[in-house]
Amino acid sequence: MTHFRLFTQDTHGESTQDDQLAIDVLIGLSAPSKHLSAKYFYDDTGSEIFQKITQHQDYYLTAKEVEIITNINKQLADVIDEQEIDIIELGVGDGHKSQLIIDGFLKSGCKVNFYPIDISEKAMFMLQENIMPNDNLVIHGVVAEYFDGLKLVRGQSTNKQLVLFLGSNIGNFNREQSLGFLRKLWASLKADDFIFIGFDLKKDVKKLTAAYNDEDGLTAKFNLNLLSRINKELGANFELDKFQHFGVYNPVLGAMESYVLSTEKQEVYISALQRAFQFDAYEAIHFEYSYKFSTNDIERLSQQSGFHVVKHFTDSNQYFVDSLWQVVKEER
């Protein structure tokens, strides 16, 4: 029988979230080069569409990471070699990949305390339904921002910790932001703790471009849903059929870039801001960077942020890497 406990940090109320969305939309659409934050993709509709994207044949990332984890979950437990471990996941999703990793530790005879951290309380209860029960598994759901959640877990834990940051989430930060995030993560952990982190590798541009412009238009629907969200939550009048999705690889940055383009000269009014915004024909709104990595990039990032690479695990096509890092700290 799996035990489930829920910890909830004080979070901003809904009105405050709406205020922040309004502020970010005002800043982004008033800029010389218009932009909106990808963090607003994941309302209920956006999350549903993204789950479909992850199952699409053009979007190789999820399938390749599942391949890696399926092949190495027992090996991961053997490398870490603990009798009891705290597995902490930052942004848990549907829990499918979490279950695979947890299973590897349970099969090795290791007791697992699982701390999924997510800002969505709904995600926690969905996770409770998706993770298979086991006498050696306790789930402590933490509803909080990542680092608030890590602080809470640190107050509860005396065991070795393994932090999961799966998918290609690290790729949503630019190089400077990635380094800042990882240094903050390093500071939140104890010496010799571990992180297991996913990186999408640099590869043929056609493969990358297809993944972010799938033939069934799911990515386009996902991106345009952000405009729909602004319509619903801020009273805007975006007409979605007057915008088109465009995903392109920037080889200088080493990143996929996602945009929507206004297909004609138009004006969009947002009632919550009491302001109209002008769009030229084919003017772009930038939504997201998705950075890609070489093995050298990964090792450099690890060293600069205070970790030691224990091992890289890759799929049969070498499209994706899940890398196991260990915290290095010096005692004086």
Short mmCIF file of the C-alpha atoms (twelve columns), coordinates in Angstrom:
data_MODEL
# 
_entry.id   MODEL 
# 
loop_
_atom_site.group_PDB 
_atom_site.id 
_atom_site.type_symbol 
_atom_site.label_atom_id 
_atom_site.label_alt_id 
_atom_site.label_comp_id 
_atom_site.label_asym_id 
_atom_site.label_seq_id 
_atom_site.Cartn_x 
_atom_site.Cartn_y 
_atom_site.Cartn_z 
_atom_site.pdbx_PDB_model_num 
ATOM 1   C CA . MET A 1   0.000   0.000  0.000   1 
ATOM 2   C CA . THR A 2   1.413   3.387  -1.015  1 
ATOM 3   C CA . HIS A 3   0.987   6.210  1.513   1 
ATOM 4   C CA . PHE A 4   0.151   9.657  0.131   1 
ATOM 5   C CA . ARG A 5   0.642   12.984 1.905   1 
ATOM 6   C CA . LEU A 6   0.077   16.452 0.456   1 
ATOM 7   C CA . PHE A 7   2.074   19.554 1.414   1 
ATOM 8   C CA . THR A 8   0.779   22.889 0.132   1 
ATOM 9   C CA . GLN A 9   2.807   26.085 0.197   1 
ATOM 10  C CA . ASP A 10  0.972   29.399 0.279   1 
ATOM 11  C CA . THR A 11  0.639   30.341 -3.386  1 
ATOM 12  C CA . HIS A 12  -0.632  33.443 -5.143  1 
ATOM 13  C CA . GLY A 13  -4.379  33.598 -5.472  1 
ATOM 14  C CA . GLU A 14  -6.096  33.398 -8.824  1 
ATOM 15  C CA . SER A 15  -6.572  37.165 -9.024  1 
ATOM 16  C CA . THR A 16  -2.839  37.695 -8.450  1 
ATOM 17  C CA . GLN A 17  -2.045  35.192 -11.223 1 
ATOM 18  C CA . ASP A 18  -4.390  37.108 -13.545 1 
ATOM 19  C CA . ASP A 19  -2.660  40.352 -12.582 1 
ATOM 20  C CA . GLN A 20  0.747   38.837 -13.400 1 
ATOM 21  C CA . LEU A 21  -0.527  37.527 -16.745 1 
ATOM 22  C CA . ALA A 22  -1.887  40.991 -17.556 1 
ATOM 23  C CA . ILE A 23  1.433   42.645 -16.637 1 
ATOM 24  C CA . ASP A 24  3.461   40.167 -18.694 1 
ATOM 25  C CA . VAL A 25  1.149   40.520 -21.710 1 
ATOM 26  C CA . LEU A 26  1.352   44.319 -21.477 1 
ATOM 27  C CA . ILE A 27  5.173   44.219 -21.321 1 
ATOM 28  C CA . GLY A 28  5.480   41.617 -24.082 1 
ATOM 29  C CA . LEU A 29  3.091   43.153 -26.609 1 
ATOM 30  C CA . SER A 30  4.413   46.688 -25.985 1 
ATOM 31  C CA . ALA A 31  8.012   45.655 -26.748 1 
ATOM 32  C CA . PRO A 32  9.648   46.591 -30.083 1 
ATOM 33  C CA . SER A 33  9.842   42.842 -30.816 1 
ATOM 34  C CA . LYS A 34  6.625   41.388 -29.426 1 
ATOM 35  C CA . HIS A 35  6.901   38.362 -27.140 1 
ATOM 36  C CA . LEU A 36  4.842   36.293 -24.712 1 
ATOM 37  C CA . SER A 37  6.094   33.935 -22.024 1 
ATOM 38  C CA . ALA A 38  5.937   30.180 -22.615 1 
ATOM 39  C CA . LYS A 39  5.120   29.713 -18.914 1 
ATOM 40  C CA . TYR A 40  1.511   30.588 -19.802 1 
ATOM 41  C CA . PHE A 41  1.147   27.697 -22.269 1 
ATOM 42  C CA . TYR A 42  -0.082  25.252 -19.674 1 
ATOM 43  C CA . ASP A 43  -3.673  26.020 -18.788 1 
ATOM 44  C CA . ASP A 44  -5.946  22.945 -18.791 1 
ATOM 45  C CA . THR A 45  -6.425  23.072 -22.567 1 
ATOM 46  C CA . GLY A 46  -2.728  23.657 -23.241 1 
ATOM 47  C CA . SER A 47  -1.755  20.758 -20.983 1 
ATOM 48  C CA . GLU A 48  -4.155  18.428 -22.824 1 
ATOM 49  C CA . ILE A 49  -2.760  19.448 -26.214 1 
ATOM 50  C CA . PHE A 50  0.822   19.027 -25.001 1 
ATOM 51  C CA . GLN A 51  0.090   15.473 -23.848 1 
ATOM 52  C CA . LYS A 52  -1.052  14.729 -27.418 1 
ATOM 53  C CA . ILE A 53  2.119   16.331 -28.805 1 
ATOM 54  C CA . THR A 54  4.305   14.081 -26.651 1 
ATOM 55  C CA . GLN A 55  2.632   11.023 -28.213 1 
ATOM 56  C CA . HIS A 56  2.990   12.253 -31.819 1 
ATOM 57  C CA . GLN A 57  5.456   10.478 -34.109 1 
ATOM 58  C CA . ASP A 58  7.127   13.757 -35.131 1 
ATOM 59  C CA . TYR A 59  7.827   14.724 -31.521 1 
ATOM 60  C CA . TYR A 60  10.573  12.213 -30.767 1 
ATOM 61  C CA . LEU A 61  11.673  13.682 -27.416 1 
ATOM 62  C CA . THR A 62  9.266   11.890 -25.081 1 
ATOM 63  C CA . ALA A 63  9.561   8.498  -26.766 1 
ATOM 64  C CA . LYS A 64  13.355  8.649  -26.697 1 
ATOM 65  C CA . GLU A 65  13.487  9.616  -23.038 1 
ATOM 66  C CA . VAL A 66  11.052  6.812  -22.150 1 
ATOM 67  C CA . GLU A 67  13.335  4.430  -24.089 1 
ATOM 68  C CA . ILE A 68  16.333  5.578  -22.022 1 
ATOM 69  C CA . ILE A 69  14.563  5.314  -18.670 1 
ATOM 70  C CA . THR A 70  13.039  1.925  -19.497 1 
ATOM 71  C CA . ASN A 71  16.471  0.556  -20.353 1 
ATOM 72  C CA . ILE A 72  18.388  1.976  -17.396 1 
ATOM 73  C CA . ASN A 73  16.004  2.332  -14.447 1 
ATOM 74  C CA . LYS A 74  17.503  -0.632 -12.543 1 
ATOM 75  C CA . GLN A 75  21.021  0.499  -13.539 1 
ATOM 76  C CA . LEU A 76  20.301  3.966  -12.133 1 
ATOM 77  C CA . ALA A 77  19.386  2.420  -8.786  1 
ATOM 78  C CA . ASP A 78  22.537  0.295  -8.818  1 
ATOM 79  C CA . VAL A 79  24.791  3.298  -9.517  1 
ATOM 80  C CA . ILE A 80  23.286  5.328  -6.653  1 
ATOM 81  C CA . ASP A 81  23.180  2.243  -4.390  1 
ATOM 82  C CA . GLU A 82  21.115  3.367  -1.380  1 
ATOM 83  C CA . GLN A 83  18.789  1.420  0.932   1 
ATOM 84  C CA . GLU A 84  16.400  4.393  1.130   1 
ATOM 85  C CA . ILE A 85  16.206  7.424  -1.126  1 
ATOM 86  C CA . ASP A 86  14.189  10.593 -1.553  1 
ATOM 87  C CA . ILE A 87  13.269  11.075 -5.226  1 
ATOM 88  C CA . ILE A 88  12.196  14.659 -5.894  1 
ATOM 89  C CA . GLU A 89  10.670  15.560 -9.242  1 
ATOM 90  C CA . LEU A 90  10.432  19.137 -10.493 1 
ATOM 91  C CA . GLY A 91  7.301   19.373 -12.657 1 
ATOM 92  C CA . VAL A 92  5.861   15.902 -12.600 1 
ATOM 93  C CA . GLY A 93  3.588   15.659 -15.667 1 
ATOM 94  C CA . ASP A 94  1.460   12.517 -15.803 1 
ATOM 95  C CA . GLY A 95  3.910   10.461 -13.734 1 
ATOM 96  C CA . HIS A 96  4.634   7.859  -16.433 1 
ATOM 97  C CA . LYS A 97  8.399   8.447  -16.450 1 
ATOM 98  C CA . SER A 98  8.419   8.851  -12.661 1 
ATOM 99  C CA . GLN A 99  6.868   5.401  -12.296 1 
ATOM 100 C CA . LEU A 100 9.597   3.817  -14.454 1 
ATOM 101 C CA . ILE A 101 12.373  5.348  -12.345 1 
ATOM 102 C CA . ILE A 102 10.684  4.515  -9.039  1 
ATOM 103 C CA . ASP A 103 10.186  0.902  -10.190 1 
ATOM 104 C CA . GLY A 104 13.923  0.505  -10.746 1 
ATOM 105 C CA . PHE A 105 14.660  1.480  -7.150  1 
ATOM 106 C CA . LEU A 106 11.857  -0.643 -5.713  1 
ATOM 107 C CA . LYS A 107 13.071  -3.702 -7.656  1 
ATOM 108 C CA . SER A 108 16.520  -3.123 -6.151  1 
ATOM 109 C CA . GLY A 109 15.018  -3.387 -2.668  1 
ATOM 110 C CA . CYS A 110 15.299  0.350  -2.030  1 
ATOM 111 C CA . LYS A 111 12.656  2.211  -0.026  1 
ATOM 112 C CA . VAL A 112 11.459  5.285  -1.954  1 
ATOM 113 C CA . ASN A 113 10.078  8.550  -0.605  1 
ATOM 114 C CA . PHE A 114 8.735   10.342 -3.683  1 
ATOM 115 C CA . TYR A 115 8.331   14.124 -3.543  1 
ATOM 116 C CA . PRO A 116 6.705   15.444 -6.737  1 
ATOM 117 C CA . ILE A 117 6.793   19.256 -6.768  1 
ATOM 118 C CA . ASP A 118 4.280   21.095 -8.937  1 
ATOM 119 C CA . ILE A 119 2.261   24.289 -8.680  1 
ATOM 120 C CA . SER A 120 -0.874  22.325 -9.672  1 
ATOM 121 C CA . GLU A 121 -2.755  20.575 -6.862  1 
ATOM 122 C CA . LYS A 122 -4.822  18.817 -9.535  1 
ATOM 123 C CA . ALA A 123 -1.611  17.265 -10.904 1 
ATOM 124 C CA . MET A 124 -0.898  15.784 -7.468  1 
ATOM 125 C CA . PHE A 125 -4.196  13.930 -7.271  1 
ATOM 126 C CA . MET A 126 -3.847  12.715 -10.858 1 
ATOM 127 C CA . LEU A 127 -0.389  11.439 -9.949  1 
ATOM 128 C CA . GLN A 128 -1.791  9.547  -6.980  1 
ATOM 129 C CA . GLU A 129 -4.012  7.651  -9.425  1 
ATOM 130 C CA . ASN A 130 -1.183  6.992  -11.923 1 
ATOM 131 C CA . ILE A 131 1.602   5.738  -9.615  1 
ATOM 132 C CA . MET A 132 1.261   2.051  -8.766  1 
ATOM 133 C CA . PRO A 133 1.034   1.319  -5.010  1 
ATOM 134 C CA . ASN A 134 3.896   -0.420 -3.223  1 
ATOM 135 C CA . ASP A 135 4.650   -1.104 0.442   1 
ATOM 136 C CA . ASN A 136 8.098   0.508  0.049   1 
ATOM 137 C CA . LEU A 137 6.801   3.707  -1.575  1 
ATOM 138 C CA . VAL A 138 5.533   6.847  0.162   1 
ATOM 139 C CA . ILE A 139 4.361   9.811  -1.946  1 
ATOM 140 C CA . HIS A 140 4.646   13.299 -0.453  1 
ATOM 141 C CA . GLY A 141 2.957   15.631 -2.962  1 
ATOM 142 C CA . VAL A 142 4.289   19.185 -2.707  1 
ATOM 143 C CA . VAL A 143 2.189   21.998 -4.221  1 
ATOM 144 C CA . ALA A 144 4.687   24.835 -4.570  1 
ATOM 145 C CA . GLU A 145 7.174   26.565 -6.833  1 
ATOM 146 C CA . TYR A 146 10.298  24.443 -7.406  1 
ATOM 147 C CA . PHE A 147 12.673  26.031 -4.919  1 
ATOM 148 C CA . ASP A 148 10.035  26.629 -2.266  1 
ATOM 149 C CA . GLY A 149 9.213   22.940 -2.573  1 
ATOM 150 C CA . LEU A 150 12.868  21.912 -2.343  1 
ATOM 151 C CA . LYS A 151 13.241  23.956 0.824   1 
ATOM 152 C CA . LEU A 152 10.241  22.191 2.331   1 
ATOM 153 C CA . VAL A 153 11.590  18.761 1.346   1 
ATOM 154 C CA . ARG A 154 14.999  19.571 2.833   1 
ATOM 155 C CA . GLY A 155 13.267  20.223 6.159   1 
ATOM 156 C CA . GLN A 156 11.623  16.784 6.007   1 
ATOM 157 C CA . SER A 157 14.505  14.674 4.686   1 
ATOM 158 C CA . THR A 158 17.580  12.977 6.127   1 
ATOM 159 C CA . ASN A 159 18.155  10.623 3.163   1 
ATOM 160 C CA . LYS A 160 20.208  10.890 -0.021  1 
ATOM 161 C CA . GLN A 161 18.246  12.891 -2.575  1 
ATOM 162 C CA . LEU A 162 17.790  12.343 -6.314  1 
ATOM 163 C CA . VAL A 163 16.208  15.299 -8.124  1 
ATOM 164 C CA . LEU A 164 14.508  14.571 -11.459 1 
ATOM 165 C CA . PHE A 165 14.296  17.347 -14.050 1 
ATOM 166 C CA . LEU A 166 13.070  15.384 -17.045 1 
ATOM 167 C CA . GLY A 167 11.886  16.153 -20.558 1 
ATOM 168 C CA . SER A 168 13.787  18.966 -22.193 1 
ATOM 169 C CA . ASN A 169 12.738  21.505 -19.549 1 
ATOM 170 C CA . ILE A 170 16.283  22.788 -19.104 1 
ATOM 171 C CA . GLY A 171 16.186  23.764 -22.790 1 
ATOM 172 C CA . ASN A 172 13.524  26.389 -22.086 1 
ATOM 173 C CA . PHE A 173 16.190  28.504 -20.363 1 
ATOM 174 C CA . ASN A 174 18.890  30.340 -22.265 1 
ATOM 175 C CA . ARG A 175 22.499  29.496 -21.363 1 
ATOM 176 C CA . GLU A 176 22.758  32.135 -18.641 1 
ATOM 177 C CA . GLN A 177 19.390  31.176 -17.130 1 
ATOM 178 C CA . SER A 178 20.307  27.460 -17.219 1 
ATOM 179 C CA . LEU A 179 23.469  28.161 -15.275 1 
ATOM 180 C CA . GLY A 180 21.585  30.286 -12.741 1 
ATOM 181 C CA . PHE A 181 18.897  27.624 -12.286 1 
ATOM 182 C CA . LEU A 182 21.433  24.821 -11.834 1 
ATOM 183 C CA . ARG A 183 23.540  26.819 -9.365  1 
ATOM 184 C CA . LYS A 184 20.423  27.518 -7.333  1 
ATOM 185 C CA . LEU A 185 19.568  23.807 -7.475  1 
ATOM 186 C CA . TRP A 186 23.126  22.946 -6.361  1 
ATOM 187 C CA . ALA A 187 22.755  25.313 -3.398  1 
ATOM 188 C CA . SER A 188 19.489  23.582 -2.414  1 
ATOM 189 C CA . LEU A 189 21.106  20.133 -2.170  1 
ATOM 190 C CA . LYS A 190 23.651  18.440 0.089   1 
ATOM 191 C CA . ALA A 191 27.076  17.146 -0.934  1 
ATOM 192 C CA . ASP A 192 26.828  13.868 -2.859  1 
ATOM 193 C CA . ASP A 193 23.099  14.241 -3.667  1 
ATOM 194 C CA . PHE A 194 22.171  13.535 -7.287  1 
ATOM 195 C CA . ILE A 195 20.217  15.104 -10.117 1 
ATOM 196 C CA . PHE A 196 18.949  13.278 -13.212 1 
ATOM 197 C CA . ILE A 197 18.374  15.772 -15.984 1 
ATOM 198 C CA . GLY A 198 17.147  15.542 -19.583 1 
ATOM 199 C CA . PHE A 199 18.824  17.226 -22.576 1 
ATOM 200 C CA . ASP A 200 17.693  17.215 -26.191 1 
ATOM 201 C CA . LEU A 201 20.802  16.799 -28.332 1 
ATOM 202 C CA . LYS A 202 21.775  18.806 -31.398 1 
ATOM 203 C CA . LYS A 203 20.865  16.840 -34.522 1 
ATOM 204 C CA . ASP A 204 19.741  17.050 -38.140 1 
ATOM 205 C CA . VAL A 205 17.787  20.293 -38.618 1 
ATOM 206 C CA . LYS A 206 14.999  18.497 -40.522 1 
ATOM 207 C CA . LYS A 207 14.358  16.245 -37.533 1 
ATOM 208 C CA . LEU A 208 14.288  19.210 -35.162 1 
ATOM 209 C CA . THR A 209 12.046  21.282 -37.404 1 
ATOM 210 C CA . ALA A 210 9.536   18.440 -37.869 1 
ATOM 211 C CA . ALA A 211 9.276   17.972 -34.088 1 
ATOM 212 C CA . TYR A 212 8.184   21.588 -33.627 1 
ATOM 213 C CA . ASN A 213 5.996   21.736 -36.762 1 
ATOM 214 C CA . ASP A 214 4.212   18.365 -36.562 1 
ATOM 215 C CA . GLU A 215 2.207   17.378 -39.618 1 
ATOM 216 C CA . ASP A 216 -1.089  17.222 -37.664 1 
ATOM 217 C CA . GLY A 217 -0.774  20.817 -36.474 1 
ATOM 218 C CA . LEU A 218 -0.795  20.027 -32.754 1 
ATOM 219 C CA . THR A 219 2.105   22.377 -32.011 1 
ATOM 220 C CA . ALA A 220 0.343   25.151 -33.906 1 
ATOM 221 C CA . LYS A 221 -2.817  24.506 -31.890 1 
ATOM 222 C CA . PHE A 222 -0.782  24.469 -28.672 1 
ATOM 223 C CA . ASN A 223 0.849   27.833 -29.385 1 
ATOM 224 C CA . LEU A 224 -2.342  29.500 -30.605 1 
ATOM 225 C CA . ASN A 225 -4.074  28.335 -27.436 1 
ATOM 226 C CA . LEU A 226 -2.041  30.957 -25.569 1 
ATOM 227 C CA . LEU A 227 -3.860  33.656 -27.562 1 
ATOM 228 C CA . SER A 228 -7.129  31.908 -26.744 1 
ATOM 229 C CA . ARG A 229 -6.185  31.949 -23.045 1 
ATOM 230 C CA . ILE A 230 -5.577  35.720 -23.216 1 
ATOM 231 C CA . ASN A 231 -9.006  36.081 -24.833 1 
ATOM 232 C CA . LYS A 232 -10.662 34.158 -21.989 1 
ATOM 233 C CA . GLU A 233 -8.735  35.530 -19.033 1 
ATOM 234 C CA . LEU A 234 -8.028  39.104 -20.097 1 
ATOM 235 C CA . GLY A 235 -10.939 39.814 -22.438 1 
ATOM 236 C CA . ALA A 236 -8.877  40.100 -25.623 1 
ATOM 237 C CA . ASN A 237 -10.266 39.701 -29.131 1 
ATOM 238 C CA . PHE A 238 -7.504  37.735 -30.878 1 
ATOM 239 C CA . GLU A 239 -8.933  36.014 -33.969 1 
ATOM 240 C CA . LEU A 240 -6.929  32.789 -34.077 1 
ATOM 241 C CA . ASP A 241 -7.436  32.219 -37.800 1 
ATOM 242 C CA . LYS A 242 -5.526  35.461 -38.433 1 
ATOM 243 C CA . PHE A 243 -2.353  34.081 -36.840 1 
ATOM 244 C CA . GLN A 244 -0.088  31.208 -37.872 1 
ATOM 245 C CA . HIS A 245 2.501   29.153 -36.024 1 
ATOM 246 C CA . PHE A 246 6.120   29.137 -37.178 1 
ATOM 247 C CA . GLY A 247 8.918   27.036 -35.667 1 
ATOM 248 C CA . VAL A 248 12.506  27.440 -36.895 1 
ATOM 249 C CA . TYR A 249 15.980  26.313 -35.809 1 
ATOM 250 C CA . ASN A 250 18.545  29.022 -35.054 1 
ATOM 251 C CA . PRO A 251 21.982  27.399 -35.519 1 
ATOM 252 C CA . VAL A 252 23.829  30.350 -33.963 1 
ATOM 253 C CA . LEU A 253 21.877  30.055 -30.704 1 
ATOM 254 C CA . GLY A 254 21.554  26.286 -31.005 1 
ATOM 255 C CA . ALA A 255 17.830  26.589 -30.322 1 
ATOM 256 C CA . MET A 256 14.432  26.008 -31.843 1 
ATOM 257 C CA . GLU A 257 12.400  29.211 -31.813 1 
ATOM 258 C CA . SER A 258 8.600   29.320 -31.767 1 
ATOM 259 C CA . TYR A 259 6.563   32.240 -33.084 1 
ATOM 260 C CA . VAL A 260 3.066   33.110 -34.145 1 
ATOM 261 C CA . LEU A 261 2.746   35.519 -37.059 1 
ATOM 262 C CA . SER A 262 -0.078  37.943 -37.739 1 
ATOM 263 C CA . THR A 263 -1.228  37.094 -41.263 1 
ATOM 264 C CA . GLU A 264 -2.580  40.591 -41.895 1 
ATOM 265 C CA . LYS A 265 -2.423  44.151 -40.585 1 
ATOM 266 C CA . GLN A 266 -4.782  44.209 -37.617 1 
ATOM 267 C CA . GLU A 267 -5.589  45.580 -34.179 1 
ATOM 268 C CA . VAL A 268 -6.204  43.502 -31.067 1 
ATOM 269 C CA . TYR A 269 -7.962  45.010 -28.043 1 
ATOM 270 C CA . ILE A 270 -7.414  43.635 -24.520 1 
ATOM 271 C CA . SER A 271 -10.124 44.859 -22.160 1 
ATOM 272 C CA . ALA A 272 -8.223  44.013 -18.940 1 
ATOM 273 C CA . LEU A 273 -5.483  46.378 -20.114 1 
ATOM 274 C CA . GLN A 274 -7.869  48.901 -21.725 1 
ATOM 275 C CA . ARG A 275 -5.484  49.040 -24.622 1 
ATOM 276 C CA . ALA A 276 -5.279  48.113 -28.292 1 
ATOM 277 C CA . PHE A 277 -2.177  46.617 -29.907 1 
ATOM 278 C CA . GLN A 278 -1.272  47.075 -33.569 1 
ATOM 279 C CA . PHE A 279 0.110   44.277 -35.728 1 
ATOM 280 C CA . ASP A 280 1.672   44.636 -39.154 1 
ATOM 281 C CA . ALA A 281 1.132   41.881 -41.690 1 
ATOM 282 C CA . TYR A 282 3.448   38.959 -40.791 1 
ATOM 283 C CA . GLU A 283 4.698   40.632 -37.652 1 
ATOM 284 C CA . ALA A 284 5.884   37.999 -35.178 1 
ATOM 285 C CA . ILE A 285 5.189   37.301 -31.516 1 
ATOM 286 C CA . HIS A 286 8.028   35.277 -30.053 1 
ATOM 287 C CA . PHE A 287 6.865   32.512 -27.676 1 
ATOM 288 C CA . GLU A 288 9.696   30.170 -26.817 1 
ATOM 289 C CA . TYR A 289 13.298  29.084 -27.172 1 
ATOM 290 C CA . SER A 290 14.084  25.376 -26.906 1 
ATOM 291 C CA . TYR A 291 17.853  25.038 -26.603 1 
ATOM 292 C CA . LYS A 292 19.670  21.949 -27.862 1 
ATOM 293 C CA . PHE A 293 22.925  20.572 -26.489 1 
ATOM 294 C CA . SER A 294 26.093  18.729 -27.414 1 
ATOM 295 C CA . THR A 295 27.790  16.414 -24.915 1 
ATOM 296 C CA . ASN A 296 30.459  19.098 -24.431 1 
ATOM 297 C CA . ASP A 297 27.737  21.658 -23.654 1 
ATOM 298 C CA . ILE A 298 26.296  19.340 -20.983 1 
ATOM 299 C CA . GLU A 299 29.647  18.643 -19.336 1 
ATOM 300 C CA . ARG A 300 30.597  22.319 -19.326 1 
ATOM 301 C CA . LEU A 301 27.247  23.251 -17.753 1 
ATOM 302 C CA . SER A 302 27.686  20.576 -15.083 1 
ATOM 303 C CA . GLN A 303 31.188  21.741 -14.161 1 
ATOM 304 C CA . GLN A 304 30.248  25.428 -14.103 1 
ATOM 305 C CA . SER A 305 27.282  24.797 -11.804 1 
ATOM 306 C CA . GLY A 306 29.085  22.653 -9.214  1 
ATOM 307 C CA . PHE A 307 28.175  19.120 -10.263 1 
ATOM 308 C CA . HIS A 308 30.162  16.095 -11.408 1 
ATOM 309 C CA . VAL A 309 28.865  14.024 -14.348 1 
ATOM 310 C CA . VAL A 310 28.476  10.432 -13.149 1 
ATOM 311 C CA . LYS A 311 27.143  9.041  -16.411 1 
ATOM 312 C CA . HIS A 312 25.315  9.997  -19.615 1 
ATOM 313 C CA . PHE A 313 22.507  7.696  -20.740 1 
ATOM 314 C CA . THR A 314 21.302  7.975  -24.333 1 
ATOM 315 C CA . ASP A 315 18.797  6.342  -26.676 1 
ATOM 316 C CA . SER A 316 19.538  4.102  -29.657 1 
ATOM 317 C CA . ASN A 317 19.517  7.069  -32.082 1 
ATOM 318 C CA . GLN A 318 21.506  9.363  -29.784 1 
ATOM 319 C CA . TYR A 319 18.757  11.976 -30.039 1 
ATOM 320 C CA . PHE A 320 18.410  12.563 -26.303 1 
ATOM 321 C CA . VAL A 321 20.491  12.302 -23.124 1 
ATOM 322 C CA . ASP A 322 19.469  11.804 -19.518 1 
ATOM 323 C CA . SER A 323 22.526  12.701 -17.476 1 
ATOM 324 C CA . LEU A 324 23.193  11.685 -13.864 1 
ATOM 325 C CA . TRP A 325 25.090  14.361 -11.937 1 
ATOM 326 C CA . GLN A 326 26.344  14.417 -8.357  1 
ATOM 327 C CA . VAL A 327 26.670  17.472 -6.113  1 
ATOM 328 C CA . VAL A 328 30.277  18.445 -5.337  1 
ATOM 329 C CA . LYS A 329 30.842  20.552 -2.200  1 
ATOM 330 C CA . GLU A 330 34.045  21.205 -0.303  1 
ATOM 331 C CA . GLU A 331 34.258  20.956 3.461   1 
ATOM 332 C CA . ARG A 332 36.643  23.237 5.353   1 
# 
